Amino acid sequence: MRHLLHMASYSSQTNMHARNLAIVWAPNLLRSKDIEATGFNGTAAFMEVRVQSIVVEFILTHVEQLF
């Protein structure tokens, strides 16, 4: 998480701020066995990834307090 926060510090050059990093990394950091087991597609899968990205973004914006 600290590495991703470090990457977010370069967002003015890369446009990879905490939200974009969360969108990219959330499915890998918070894998959902429900999606993998049932093969969710469409709206259900999108909503699951959305929740994951919100959680990862929260963690990234509060790294110092959490870790």
Buried (B, 14 or more C-beta within 10 A) or exposed (E): BEEBBEBBEEBEEEEBBBBBBBBBBBBEBBEBEEBEEEEBEEEEBEEBBEEBBBBBBEBBBEBEEEE
